[in-house]
Structures are given as C-alpha cells and as structure tokens.
Amino acid sequence: MPNLIARYTHWLHTQWPSGGVEKGPGVNDDGTTNLKGVRVVGDLTGVPLLKFSADTGAKAVGELLQESDFKVGAGTGSDVYDLVIVGAGVSGMSAAIEAKRAGLNFVLYEADESFATIHNFPRKKPIFTYPTEMRNAGQLDFKADVKEALLEELKAQQSAHGIQTTRAKVQRICREGGVLCVDFFKGAPVKAQRVIVAIGRTGNFRKLNVPGEGLDKVSNRLIDASELAGQQVMVVGGGDSALEAAIALAEAGAIVSLSYRKKAFSRAKPENVDKVQELATKQELILYMGTNLQQINEDDVVVCGEDNQDCLVPNAAVFTLIGREPPLDFFRQSKISVTGDWTPKVWAGLVGFFIAFMVFYHWQKGLWLQDLRPGKMAWWLSSLGGFFQAQVDNPRHLLNHLRGALNQPGFYYSLAYCVCVVAFGIRRIKRRRTPYVKLQTLTLSAFQIIPLFLLPWILLPWFGALGWWESGIGGIIADWFWPNGEYWRAFGLILAWPLFVYNWFTAEPLWGWLILGFVQTFVFIPWIVWKWGKGAYCGWICSCGALAETLGDAHRHKMPHGPFWNKLNMLGQVLLAVAFVMMGLRILGWLLPDGNFAASLFSSMLSGIPVLNWKYTVDVWLAGVFGVAFYFHFSGRVWCRFACPLAALMHIYARFSRYRIFAEKKKCISCNVCTTVCHQGIDVMNFANKGIPMEDPECVRCSACVQSCPTGVLNFGRLDGNGGVIYDQLQASPVRMQEIHSLSPVDKLLAEGKR
C-alpha cells in the first residue's frame, strides 16, 4: 500500500519540477517600493536582460517627472539633490542619461566601476541583446555582440552624454521629513527628493560551505579562460554563468569537468545547455550531473553522487559559480520590504486578517453572533415611504424579497464577495491589459453575480412569490431542486460536487441535484478539462477562482514553491477520498432501513463530530477562513491548490487532458518570471527553457505566466488528434500581440493558430 500511494503521488504531483523563487525587494510594476520616493530598476525587477534593464532605468526617470509632488530643481542651490542614482550599471546609466537630459540636479554613485558586472564577464563572452526588435526607452543603445565591444560601446555613450560617477558604497536609505537620506559606509550622507536603486544582484557570492573552499585555486568568477589552457578545471553550478564558463574553458583548451546538483539543467539559457551537451558528446567536457562537491583539496576535489559514492576528480582550479545572494541586507536596513520575509508586521497582518475572516465567516454561517442580524437595513428599505413603501409591502414585488434578503447574514457575505470580484476585477483588467484577461475576468464576474448571488438571494424567491414554483413544470423544478423554498441550493448550479456537498448529502435523495451533479462532476467537467485544461472551470467559472484571480491577483507571487509544497498538494486528494467515503455512506443510508449504521456514521462525519466534521473543518476553516485570510500572505490560491476536493478530482482528469502551455525554447531567457507569478506554485520555467509543453495538472489557466513573460515564450494551446498543436486565438501575451500586429496577413493567420 505505501508503495502504491507513493506511485500515485508521483504520477499526480511529485514528478513535476518544483523549483523555487528567489527572495528580492518588494517592487511594484512601475518599480516603486514601500519606501516613498525610492524606485528599483534593473534585473532586481525580475528580468535579467540588458535592454529591459536600460528600459526600466529610463522609464523610472520619466515616471518620477510626472509625479505631482516632484519639483525639478527644488534641490538646486541647496543640500538636496533632485535625484540620487545608486549603481552605474546599464539600468543606472540609462537613468542618469535621462536625468541629465531632463536637467535634473542628480548624482550617480557606484561602489566599483561603471558596468562592473559586464567587466566581470569572461573574455569574448557572447552578448544576447534580446529581443532584437525591441527599442528600449531612453538613449542608451546596444549593438555589440561580445563583452569587449559592448564595454567600449557603453563607455563611449557614457562619455558622449557627459555622465560622471562618484565612487561610494551606499549603506542604506531612509526618509527624514519630506526628503530621502542616503547613508554611506564612509563619508557624509546626502539628501534627495528621489532615489533610484540600480545595484542589480551585486550581493555576496554564494558558498558551498565545504572544506577547502578558501584555497587559492578556488574562484567565484572567470575572466580569462586562456590562462588555464591544458589544465584540469572543475566548474560547479548549473546556471548561465557556470555553463558559459565551462564552455569558454573547454574552447580555450582546458580539461573541464562540470558538477551540478540536479540531474538536468533547469535555469540556464537553452543555447548554453545545448552547447554544453554538444561538448560533452564530443568528450571535450565531462558532466557530473546529480552530484555535490564534498571537499576541495590542493590537487583534486571530492564529488559525491546520488549513490553516496565519492569520486576523486584531479584538477588545478575550481570555479564555484552558484550565483550571488541578492543585496537583501541593504533593503532591510532601508526598511524596504523583502518578499518572503516574515517580519512582526507581516505576522500581525496575518493574525488580524485571520481573526477578521474567522468572525465574519462564522457569522454568515450562523455559527457565531446569531443575534447580530442586520435588521435595520430591512427597516430602512421599508421606511422610504410612498411608492417604495407600497412595493416593499407587496409580497409579489422584487423589493419585498430584497427586504427579506437584507435580514440574512449570508446575503451580505455574497454581496461583499461580488463587490470584491467586480472592483478588483476592474483593477486586474487595467493591470494586465490583454483580451484573455478581460474576457476571463468579465466571465468570472458574470458567474459570481448572476447564478451565485442574484438567483439564490433575490430572483428565485421573487419567482416563487409570483407562483412560478407552485404547479406544472415549475412545481417539478422546485420539488427537484429547491423544495420548501431552499433557494440557497442554487449555489449547486455552479459549485459542483464535491465543492458543494449539501445537495447530495440530504436526508432524502434530491433527484434533480443528484442527476445534475453527476453530469457536472463526471461528464461536463471531465470534458472541458480534457479539452481546455483544469483552468476551464477553476479559472473561468468557479467562484473561488473568481476571488483568487481578482482580489488575489496582486499577491500571486507569494505562493510558496518547492518539493515540500508539491507534496502538500496531496491534501486535496485526502479530502476527495473522504468525500467519496461520505457519498458511499450516504447512499447506503438511503438504501438501508431507518437508523442504520451508515446513516449514523455519515451524519457524524458531516456535522456530528464537534470541530472535526466536514461542515466545520472543510466548509468553514479550510474554504472560508484559511482560504480567504491567507490571500494577502500566501496568494489567493491556497484553498484551490492544497485543499479543494473538486480541484483534486480535476487533477486526475487533467492527467489525460489535451491542454498545454507551449513554449518557444529559443526565446526563453530563464528569467524565472513565469515561475514567480504562478500562484499554483508551478515551476513553469523548467518546462519553458527546455521547450517542453507544460502539463502540470495544477494549472488554472490564469494567464499570469503567459502575460508576464518578457519575451513572449509561452502560449496556450491544446494537442489535436494527430499530435499537432491548436493555439488559443484569444491572446494572453502582450509581446505576442505586438509581434502579430507587425506580421503580414498570412503570417498573422499562422501565428494565431488558424489553418
């Protein structure tokens, strides 16, 4: 049995990549931070591309010029600069050029030298200035394709614009009154109206923490590969810097070994991976995949594989190219939020939201504070007088039933739910600006407003007062779907079993809901999942998904990633199994004589066992309290990803789906943005940079990865019956929208998936 469970877990969830997301400063879409007046630009915003870095620097200056409280020249002749720029890399220099063109009183600080990161590239390193068709904002331009030419080109532009740098290392930024104060490790602080931080990932080099790491033969960077020609060299790492170093060393004539802790390269550019594999095939480079460096000696290193067998590899030099730690201490000292940091303020916010939603949800469920009924709202409606008074008192009028609804706590919960979906849906549409997001958000809003609010709370009771449910077809419908005026059962029109269990788990069978629920859960949903993926329901119909995609949109990057969380996905499978057990007991309870053991056990599991029953544990705590209270700290998909039993069932359906997210491998830059914005915790980039169709069953078609990809790598689609691909015609990628706009009519048809 344990082996069977392990195999099932692997088949469903744990076989998929589970890469993590690196901590960084909390940066908004426009580069602003929680520290007013401070913007972050460059690769710390998430995209490690030269053109994008330059673009963010130039745009930051343009945007601060539009701020109402920023006055050009306010610091001239005083001790307050208009602008301080920290970091003279590509993004900082681009900002400095624009600042000078705008006539700002500014200063550019650099702890090392201008373009220091590029200086540390290996000799003759190829430069990828993708996308080639992009014209970044500002004046800084890129034409060179190797390191040396690029440096010459950039320094020439710096000189032409007359940009001077001041050598200094900034310690922190703080706000003093109406200005920002920039403190240095040495020297007096300076003041400024605005600060642009363009320091990149210039933190400390990561360490292996193994014996011998301090030997002279160990280095964290490769400058000139030719110096090691003919020598045995070990490179440690699996990112672009490690692979590019290994390639340069091999091409320079060194005897190169490459050790990487994983079995496959998941973060490097495809062209680098292809080149390394080509060299390995030619035996010009030795790969030690799935290994860890255990010890570094004077003449060799100890490499340990998954079989725990040590291997001695002779060498004269070791390059530990495992990345850098972002300069998080700088941001923390500046009191700029860091993603993933659990500060006392964050904990207090979590506790506060948890308590608030716990009270609110228990109230609307009638579990707590039942005497606090909003009766005055109904009185206010009745007190309007005149025409309104007459309509309110008329049992056949819509306003009469609105008055009745105003007495129910659940009405206010549903109303608040609708308001959140609509209000934050508008914000989402404005933020993401793609046809896909617009149509998806409007569809989710319509499902939430009409069948999940208006129908159960207002329209169905009104139709009942008009006599629709008294006889004939209407009477049959009422008997089958909402007997005794139980209009709340209409939630089951959208919320299929086992997401909504109360139409199936009744004292006597409600045949209408049993038939409809069976068709929903075991016919309709499997069909749409097979064709369009799990997200066809979770991302376009479900009310939980509606709130997650709107209210939770700005918090999607907070979803935890990694192997542990992938295993936790199985919690939903446990709840699904419990739901099936309860359904079996419920059917037995109907079939057996009154008072049978199955009926008794079912009642206990549904609502009889204090605190541990389905109604309280699942419906209240997991779906209601935890699911919503955690939005602002773990993204809006906590319930959907980990606990929803219907989602758990759809994960099984999705393993047979034709739906995929397809990727153009050659365009992937391994920036990890797609993984970062996935609020289902999927390691999207691990699929994208290999060109493998993404088929993780957790995907809810939210489009965040497709929309956020800076190079337009990703696209929704599905497999046809012949192994071909049918791409979605509804565009979700702004980059692809721009590309298609510039194509010829024939190419446009092909790009849109039309034949």
C-alpha positions in Angstrom: 0.0 0.0 0.0 2.7 2.6 0.8 4.4 1.9 -2.5 1.1 2.3 -4.3 0.4 5.6 -2.6 4.0 6.8 -3.5 3.5 5.8 -7.1 0.1 7.6 -7.3 1.6 10.7 -5.6 4.4 10.7 -8.1 2.1 10.2 -11.1 -0.2 13.0 -10.0 2.1 15.7 -8.5 5.6 15.0 -7.4 7.0 14.1 -10.9 6.8 17.7 -11.9 9.6 20.2 -11.4 9.5 22.2 -8.2 12.0 25.0 -8.5 11.9 27.8 -6.0 11.6 31.6 -6.2 14.5 33.8 -5.0 13.9 36.5 -2.4 14.1 40.1 -3.6 12.9 43.6 -2.8 9.2 44.1 -2.9 8.8 46.0 -6.2 5.6 47.2 -7.8 5.0 47.0 -11.6 6.3 50.5 -12.0 9.4 50.0 -9.9 8.1 51.8 -6.8 8.6 50.3 -3.3 7.0 50.7 0.1 9.6 53.5 0.9 8.0 56.5 -0.8 10.3 58.1 -3.4 12.5 55.0 -3.9 12.4 53.1 -7.1 14.2 49.9 -8.0 15.3 49.3 -11.6 17.3 46.7 -13.5 17.4 42.9 -13.0 16.1 43.2 -9.5 12.7 43.9 -11.1 12.8 40.3 -12.4 14.2 40.4 -16.0 18.0 39.9 -16.5 18.2 41.4 -20.0 20.3 44.4 -21.0 17.5 46.1 -23.0 14.9 45.6 -20.2 17.3 46.9 -17.6 18.0 50.1 -19.6 14.3 50.4 -20.3 13.4 50.3 -16.6 16.0 52.9 -15.8 14.9 55.4 -18.4 11.2 54.9 -17.6 11.8 55.4 -13.9 13.1 58.9 -14.6 10.2 59.7 -16.9 7.6 58.5 -14.4 9.0 60.4 -11.4 8.9 63.6 -13.6 5.2 63.1 -13.8 4.7 62.9 -10.0 2.8 65.8 -8.7 4.9 66.3 -5.6 8.2 66.2 -7.5 9.6 69.7 -8.5 12.5 69.8 -10.8 15.3 71.9 -9.4 13.9 72.1 -5.9 17.2 71.0 -4.6 19.4 73.3 -6.7 21.5 75.6 -4.7 20.8 73.6 -1.5 22.0 70.4 0.0 19.1 68.4 -1.5 19.5 66.6 -4.9 16.6 66.1 -7.2 17.7 62.6 -7.7 20.3 60.1 -6.4 21.1 57.1 -8.5 22.7 54.1 -6.8 24.6 51.8 -9.2 26.3 52.6 -12.5 25.4 49.5 -14.4 23.2 49.5 -17.5 20.0 50.5 -15.7 21.6 53.1 -13.6 23.5 54.7 -16.6 20.3 54.7 -18.6 18.6 56.6 -15.7 21.5 59.0 -15.4 21.4 59.9 -19.1 17.6 60.6 -18.9 18.1 62.6 -15.7 20.8 64.8 -17.4 18.5 65.3 -20.5 15.7 66.4 -18.1 18.0 68.9 -16.4 17.8 67.3 -13.0 20.3 68.0 -10.2 21.5 64.5 -9.7 24.4 62.3 -8.7 25.4 58.8 -9.7 27.1 56.6 -7.1 28.9 53.3 -7.9 30.8 51.1 -5.4 33.1 49.6 -8.0 33.3 50.9 -11.6 30.8 51.7 -14.3 29.4 48.5 -15.8 31.2 46.4 -13.2 29.0 43.3 -13.8 29.9 43.3 -17.5 33.6 43.8 -16.7 33.5 40.5 -14.7 32.1 38.6 -17.7 34.6 36.1 -19.2 36.7 37.3 -22.2 34.8 37.3 -25.5 31.5 36.3 -23.8 28.7 36.4 -26.3 26.1 39.1 -25.5 22.4 38.4 -26.0 20.6 41.7 -26.6 17.2 40.0 -27.0 14.6 40.9 -28.1 16.4 42.3 -31.2 13.3 44.2 -32.4 12.9 46.0 -29.0 13.6 49.7 -28.8 14.1 50.4 -25.2 13.1 53.8 -23.7 15.9 56.3 -23.3 19.1 56.9 -25.2 21.3 54.0 -24.1 21.7 51.7 -27.1 23.2 48.2 -27.7 24.7 46.9 -30.9 27.8 44.9 -29.8 27.6 41.1 -29.5 30.7 40.3 -27.4 31.8 41.6 -24.0 34.8 43.8 -25.0 32.9 45.5 -27.8 29.9 46.1 -25.5 32.0 47.7 -22.8 33.6 50.0 -25.4 30.2 50.9 -26.8 28.7 51.6 -23.3 31.6 53.7 -22.1 31.5 55.8 -25.3 27.9 56.6 -24.7 28.6 57.5 -21.1 31.3 59.9 -22.2 29.2 61.3 -25.0 26.5 62.3 -22.5 29.0 63.6 -20.0 27.9 61.3 -17.2 30.2 61.3 -14.2 30.2 58.6 -11.4 31.1 59.1 -7.8 32.9 56.2 -6.1 31.0 55.3 -2.9 29.2 52.4 -1.3 25.7 53.1 -0.1 24.7 51.5 3.2 21.0 52.4 3.4 18.3 54.8 2.5 15.9 56.4 5.0 13.2 59.1 5.0 13.8 62.2 7.1 10.8 64.5 6.9 10.0 65.3 3.3 13.3 64.1 1.8 15.3 60.9 1.5 18.6 60.5 3.2 21.3 58.3 1.6 23.9 56.9 4.1 27.3 55.6 3.1 29.7 53.2 4.7 32.2 56.1 4.6 31.5 59.7 4.2 28.7 62.1 5.0 25.1 61.3 4.0 23.3 63.2 1.2 19.7 64.1 0.7 17.5 63.8 -2.3 13.9 64.2 -3.4 14.0 60.8 -5.1 16.3 57.8 -5.2 16.7 55.1 -7.9 18.3 51.9 -6.8 20.1 50.2 -9.7 22.5 47.9 -7.9 21.5 44.6 -9.5 22.2 41.3 -7.9 25.5 42.5 -6.5 25.4 40.7 -3.2 27.8 38.2 -1.9 28.8 35.1 -3.9 27.0 32.0 -2.6 29.3 29.5 -0.9 29.4 25.7 -1.0 30.4 25.6 2.7 32.8 22.7 2.1 36.3 22.0 3.4 38.9 23.7 1.2 36.7 26.4 -0.2 39.2 29.0 0.9 42.1 27.6 -1.1 43.7 29.9 -3.7 42.7 27.6 -6.5 39.0 28.4 -5.8 37.4 31.4 -7.6 33.9 32.8 -8.0 34.4 34.3 -11.4 36.2 33.5 -14.7 37.8 36.4 -16.6 40.3 34.8 -19.0 39.8 31.2 -19.9 43.0 31.1 -22.0 45.1 31.2 -18.8 44.0 27.7 -17.9 44.6 26.1 -21.3 45.8 22.5 -20.9 44.9 22.4 -17.2 42.2 20.3 -15.4 39.4 22.6 -14.2 36.3 21.9 -12.2 33.2 24.2 -12.6 30.4 24.0 -10.1 26.9 25.2 -10.9 24.1 24.9 -13.4 23.2 28.4 -14.3 24.3 30.5 -17.2 27.5 31.8 -15.6 28.6 28.2 -14.8 27.8 26.9 -18.3 29.3 29.9 -20.1 32.5 29.5 -18.0 32.7 25.8 -18.8 32.2 26.4 -22.5 34.8 29.2 -22.5 37.3 26.9 -20.7 36.7 24.0 -23.0 37.1 26.1 -26.1 40.3 27.6 -24.7 41.8 24.1 -24.4 41.2 23.3 -20.7 40.2 19.9 -19.5 36.8 20.7 -18.0 34.6 18.9 -15.5 31.2 20.4 -14.6 29.4 19.4 -11.4 25.7 20.2 -10.9 23.5 19.1 -8.0 20.5 18.4 -10.3 20.0 15.8 -13.0 19.1 18.3 -15.6 19.8 22.0 -16.3 16.7 24.0 -15.4 17.8 27.6 -15.2 20.3 28.2 -18.0 19.6 29.6 -21.5 18.8 26.9 -24.0 21.7 27.8 -26.2 24.1 27.4 -23.3 22.6 24.0 -22.4 22.8 22.8 -26.0 26.4 23.9 -26.3 27.4 22.1 -23.1 25.7 18.9 -24.1 27.4 19.1 -27.5 30.8 19.5 -25.8 30.0 16.6 -23.5 29.0 14.4 -26.5 32.4 15.2 -28.2 34.1 14.3 -24.8 35.5 17.8 -24.6 33.8 18.3 -21.3 32.8 15.8 -18.5 29.4 16.2 -16.9 28.8 15.2 -13.3 25.1 15.6 -13.0 23.2 15.0 -9.8 26.4 15.4 -7.8 27.6 17.6 -4.9 31.1 18.8 -4.3 32.1 17.5 -0.8 35.7 18.7 -0.4 38.3 20.7 -2.2 42.0 19.6 -2.0 45.2 21.0 -3.4 45.3 18.6 -6.4 41.7 17.3 -6.6 38.1 17.6 -5.4 35.7 15.0 -3.9 32.4 14.7 -5.8 29.5 12.7 -4.3 26.7 11.3 -6.4 23.2 10.1 -5.5 24.6 6.7 -4.7 26.7 8.3 -2.0 29.8 7.1 -3.7 32.7 9.6 -3.6 34.7 10.3 -6.7 38.1 12.0 -6.8 38.5 14.4 -9.7 42.0 15.8 -10.3 42.2 19.5 -11.1 44.2 22.6 -10.8 41.4 25.1 -10.4 37.9 25.2 -9.2 35.2 27.8 -10.1 32.2 27.8 -7.8 29.6 29.7 -10.0 26.5 29.0 -8.0 25.1 32.6 -8.1 25.0 35.5 -5.7 22.9 36.4 -2.8 20.8 39.5 -3.7 21.7 42.5 -1.5 18.8 41.9 0.9 20.6 43.5 3.9 20.7 46.8 2.1 16.9 46.7 1.5 16.2 45.5 5.0 18.3 48.3 6.5 16.4 50.7 4.3 13.2 49.2 5.6 12.2 48.3 2.0 10.1 45.1 2.1 11.7 41.9 1.0 9.5 39.2 -0.5 9.2 36.2 1.7 10.4 37.9 4.9 8.1 37.2 7.9 8.5 40.4 9.9 6.5 41.1 13.1 4.3 43.4 10.9 3.6 40.6 8.5 2.7 38.2 11.3 0.4 40.8 12.8 -1.3 41.3 9.5 -1.8 37.6 9.1 -3.3 37.2 12.6 -5.5 40.2 12.1 -6.9 39.0 8.7 -7.4 35.5 10.2 -9.4 36.8 13.1 -11.4 39.1 11.0 -12.4 36.5 8.4 -13.0 33.9 11.1 -15.5 36.1 12.8 -17.1 37.2 9.5 -17.4 33.7 8.1 -18.7 32.2 11.3 -21.3 35.0 11.5 -22.6 34.4 7.9 -22.8 30.7 8.6 -24.9 31.3 11.6 -22.3 29.7 14.0 -21.4 32.8 15.9 -23.1 36.1 16.9 -26.5 35.0 15.6 -28.3 37.8 17.4 -26.4 40.4 15.4 -28.8 40.4 12.5 -28.8 43.4 10.1 -32.5 44.1 10.6 -32.1 47.8 10.4 -31.3 47.6 6.7 -34.6 46.0 6.0 -36.3 48.7 8.2 -34.5 51.4 6.2 -35.9 50.0 3.0 -39.4 49.9 4.4 -39.1 53.5 5.7 -38.6 55.1 2.3 -42.3 55.7 2.2 -44.7 56.4 -0.7 -44.2 54.3 -3.8 -41.3 52.4 -2.2 -43.4 51.6 0.9 -46.1 50.1 -1.2 -43.7 48.0 -3.2 -41.9 46.7 -0.2 -45.2 45.6 1.4 -46.3 43.9 -1.8 -45.3 40.2 -1.5 -45.2 39.9 -5.3 -42.8 42.8 -5.8 -39.0 42.4 -6.1 -38.3 45.0 -3.3 -40.3 42.8 -0.9 -37.9 40.0 -1.4 -34.9 42.3 -1.2 -36.1 43.3 2.2 -36.2 39.7 3.2 -32.7 39.1 1.9 -31.4 42.1 3.9 -32.2 40.2 7.1 -29.8 37.3 6.2 -26.1 37.5 7.0 -25.3 35.3 4.0 -26.7 38.0 1.8 -24.0 40.4 2.9 -21.3 37.9 2.6 -22.3 37.1 -1.0 -22.7 40.8 -1.7 -19.2 41.6 -0.4 -17.9 38.7 -2.5 -19.4 40.2 -5.6 -18.2 43.7 -4.8 -14.6 42.3 -4.3 -14.7 40.3 -7.6 -16.0 43.3 -9.6 -13.9 46.0 -8.0 -10.6 44.1 -8.1 -11.6 42.5 -11.4 -11.6 46.0 -12.9 -8.2 46.6 -11.4 -6.9 43.3 -12.9 -8.2 44.2 -16.3 -6.4 47.6 -16.1 -3.2 45.9 -14.8 -2.9 43.1 -17.4 -4.5 44.6 -20.5 -4.9 41.5 -22.6 -8.0 40.2 -24.4 -7.7 37.0 -22.4 -7.7 38.7 -19.0 -10.6 41.0 -20.0 -12.9 38.2 -21.1 -11.9 35.8 -18.3 -12.5 38.5 -15.6 -15.8 39.5 -17.1 -16.9 35.8 -17.3 -15.9 35.2 -13.7 -17.8 38.3 -12.6 -20.9 37.3 -14.5 -20.9 33.8 -13.0 -20.5 35.3 -9.5 -23.2 38.0 -9.8 -26.0 36.1 -11.6 -26.1 32.4 -10.5 -24.3 32.8 -7.2 -25.9 36.0 -5.9 -29.0 37.2 -7.8 -30.6 33.8 -8.3 -30.5 32.4 -4.7 -30.9 35.6 -2.8 -33.4 37.7 -4.9 -34.7 36.2 -8.2 -35.7 32.7 -7.2 -37.6 33.9 -4.1 -39.3 36.5 -6.2 -40.2 34.0 -8.8 -41.7 31.8 -6.1 -43.9 34.7 -4.9 -45.1 35.1 -8.4 -46.2 31.5 -8.4 -43.7 30.0 -10.7 -42.9 27.0 -8.4 -46.5 26.1 -7.4 -47.5 23.7 -10.2 -46.7 22.3 -13.6 -43.1 22.3 -14.7 -42.3 25.0 -12.1 -43.6 22.7 -9.3 -41.5 19.8 -10.6 -38.4 22.0 -10.7 -39.0 23.3 -7.2 -39.5 19.7 -5.8 -36.4 18.5 -7.5 -34.0 21.5 -6.9 -35.3 23.8 -4.1 -38.0 22.1 -2.0 -39.5 24.1 0.8 -38.1 27.3 -0.5 -34.4 26.2 -0.1 -33.2 28.6 -2.7 -29.7 28.5 -1.4 -29.3 25.1 -3.1 -29.0 27.1 -6.4 -25.3 27.5 -5.5 -25.0 23.9 -6.8 -25.7 25.2 -10.3 -22.1 26.4 -10.4 -20.4 24.8 -7.5 -20.2 21.2 -8.5 -19.9 18.2 -6.1 -17.7 17.8 -4.0 -17.0 21.5 -3.8 -20.6 21.9 -2.8 -21.8 18.8 -1.0 -25.1 19.8 0.5 -27.3 19.0 -2.5 -26.1 15.4 -2.5 -25.8 14.9 1.2 -29.5 15.2 2.1 -31.8 13.2 4.4 -33.7 12.0 1.3 -32.4 11.9 -2.3 -32.9 15.1 -4.3 -33.0 13.5 -7.7 -32.7 16.7 -9.6 -29.4 17.6 -7.9 -28.1 14.0 -8.0 -28.6 13.8 -11.7 -27.3 17.3 -12.4 -24.4 16.9 -10.0 -23.4 13.6 -11.7 -23.5 15.2 -15.1 -21.5 18.3 -13.8 -18.8 16.3 -11.9 -18.4 13.2 -14.1 -19.4 14.3 -17.6 -19.2 18.1 -18.2 -16.2 18.9 -16.1 -14.1 16.0 -17.4 -15.0 17.1 -21.0 -13.9 20.7 -20.5 -10.8 19.7 -18.6 -9.9 17.2 -21.4 -10.2 19.9 -24.0 -9.1 23.1 -22.3 -7.5 22.1 -19.0 -8.5 22.2 -15.4 -8.5 26.0 -15.6 -11.6 25.9 -17.8 -13.5 25.5 -14.6 -11.1 26.8 -11.9 -10.2 30.0 -13.9 -13.4 30.8 -15.7 -16.4 29.5 -13.7 -15.6 28.8 -10.1 -16.4 31.5 -7.5 -13.3 30.6 -5.5 -11.3 31.2 -8.7 -13.1 34.5 -9.2 -11.9 35.9 -5.9 -8.4 34.4 -6.3 -8.0 35.9 -9.8 -9.2 39.4 -8.7 -8.7 40.1 -5.1 -5.7 37.8 -5.0 -4.1 39.0 -8.3 -1.6 41.3 -6.7 -0.4 38.6 -4.2 0.2 35.7 -6.6 3.9 35.9 -6.2 3.6 35.0 -2.5 2.6 31.3 -3.2 5.4 29.1 -1.8 7.3 26.9 -4.2 9.4 23.8 -3.8 9.3 20.0 -3.2 7.6 20.2 0.2 4.8 22.2 -1.1 4.3 20.0 -4.1 3.8 17.1 -1.7 1.3 19.1 0.3 -0.8 19.3 -2.9 -2.0 15.8 -1.9 -4.1 17.2 0.9 -6.9 17.7 -1.6 -6.7 14.1 -2.5 -7.3 13.1 1.1 -10.3 15.4 1.3 -11.6 13.9 -2.0 -11.2 10.4 -0.6 -13.2 11.4 2.5 -15.9 13.0 0.2 -16.2 9.7 -1.7 -16.4 7.7 1.5 -19.2 10.0 2.8 -21.0 9.7 -0.5 -20.9 5.9 -0.2 -22.2 6.1 3.3 -25.0 8.5 2.3 -26.2 6.1 -0.5 -26.1 3.1 2.0 -28.0 5.2 4.5 -30.7 5.8 1.9 -30.9 2.1 0.9 -30.9 0.6 4.4 -33.7 0.8 7.0 -34.0 3.9 9.2 -31.4 4.2 11.9 -28.8 2.2 10.1 -25.1 2.4 10.9 -24.2 4.1 7.5 -26.6 6.9 8.1 -25.4 7.5 11.6 -21.7 7.4 10.6 -22.4 9.8 7.7 -24.2 12.3 10.0 -21.3 12.2 12.4 -18.8 12.9 9.6 -20.9 15.6 8.0 -21.8 17.7 11.1 -21.9 15.4 14.2 -18.3 15.2 15.5 -17.5 18.5 17.2 -15.0 20.7 15.3 -13.7 17.7 13.2 -16.7 17.3 10.9 -16.8 18.1 7.2 -19.1 21.1 7.6 -16.8 22.8 10.1 -13.3 21.7 9.1 -13.7 21.9 5.3 -16.5 24.3 4.6 -15.7 26.8 7.4 -12.0 26.6 8.2 -10.3 25.4 5.0 -12.6 27.0 2.4 -13.8 30.0 4.3 -11.4 31.2 6.9 -8.0 29.9 5.8 -8.7 30.2 2.1 -9.5 33.9 2.3 -7.5 35.1 5.2 -4.3 33.8 3.6 -4.8 35.7 0.4 -2.5 38.5 1.4 0.3 36.3 2.6 0.3 33.1 0.6 -1.6 34.2 -2.6 -5.3 33.7 -3.5 -5.0 30.1 -4.5 -4.2 28.5 -1.1 -7.6 26.7 -0.9 -7.6 25.9 -4.6 -4.1 24.4 -4.7 -4.0 22.5 -1.4 -7.4 21.6 -0.2 -10.3 21.9 -2.7 -11.7 18.4 -3.3 -13.1 19.3 -6.7 -9.7 20.6 -7.8 -8.2 17.3 -6.5 -10.6 15.4 -8.7 -9.8 17.6 -11.7 -6.1 16.9 -11.2 -6.9 13.3 -12.1 -8.9 14.4 -15.2 -6.1 16.8 -16.2 -3.6 14.0 -16.5 -5.5 13.0 -19.6 -6.1 16.5 -20.9 -5.0 17.8 -24.3 -4.4 21.2 -22.8 -0.8 22.5 -22.6 1.2 25.7 -22.2 3.6 25.6 -25.1 7.0 27.3 -25.2 9.4 28.6 -27.8 12.6 27.3 -26.3 14.9 29.6 -28.3 13.2 32.7 -26.9 13.4 31.7 -23.2 15.9 33.7 -21.2 15.5 31.7 -18.0 14.4 34.9 -16.1 12.1 32.8 -13.8 9.3 35.4 -14.0 6.8 32.8 -15.1 7.5 30.7 -12.1 7.5 33.7 -9.7 4.0 34.8 -10.7 2.4 31.3 -10.7 0.0 31.2 -7.7 -0.3 27.5 -8.1 3.4 27.0 -7.3 4.3 25.5 -10.7 7.9 25.7 -11.9 6.8 26.9 -15.3 10.3 28.0 -16.4 11.6 24.4 -16.0 9.3 23.5 -18.8 9.8 26.7 -20.9 13.6 26.7 -21.2 13.6 23.1 -22.4 10.8 23.7 -24.9 8.6 21.1 -23.2 4.8 21.6 -23.1 3.8 22.4 -19.6 1.3 19.8 -18.4 1.3 20.2 -14.6 -2.3 19.4 -13.5 -2.2 22.3 -11.0 -2.5 24.9 -13.8 -5.7 27.0 -13.7 -5.2 29.0 -16.9 -4.9 32.3 -15.1 -2.6 33.5 -17.9 -0.2 35.3 -15.5 2.9 33.4 -16.7 1.9 34.0 -20.4 1.1 37.6 -19.8 4.2 38.3 -17.7 6.8 36.6 -19.9 9.0 39.5 -21.2 9.9 37.7 -24.4 6.6 36.1 -25.4 7.9 32.5 -24.9 4.6 31.0 -23.7 1.3 30.3 -25.4 -1.9 28.5 -24.5 -3.0 25.6 -26.8 -4.0 22.0 -27.0 -3.0 18.9 -28.9 -5.1 17.8 -31.8 -5.8 14.2 -32.5 -2.8 13.9 -34.8 -0.1 15.2 -32.4 -0.3 18.8 -33.8 -1.0 21.9 -31.8 -4.0 24.2 -31.9 -3.1 27.5 -30.3 -5.7 29.7 -28.5 -6.9 32.5 -30.6 -7.6 34.6 -27.6 -4.3 36.4 -27.0 -2.9 36.4 -23.5 0.7 37.7 -24.2 1.3 41.4 -24.8 4.6 40.5 -26.5 2.9 38.2 -29.0 0.2 40.8 -29.5 2.8 43.3 -30.6 4.6 40.7 -32.8 1.3 39.6 -34.5 0.4 43.3 -35.1 3.6 43.7 -37.2 3.2 40.5 -39.3 1.9 40.1 -42.8 -1.7 38.9 -43.2 -0.6 35.3 -44.0 1.9 35.1 -41.1 -0.7 36.6 -38.8 -3.1 33.8 -39.6 -0.4 31.2 -38.9 0.6 32.9 -35.6 -3.0 32.9 -34.4 -3.3 29.1 -35.0 -5.6 29.4 -38.0 -5.2 27.0 -40.9 
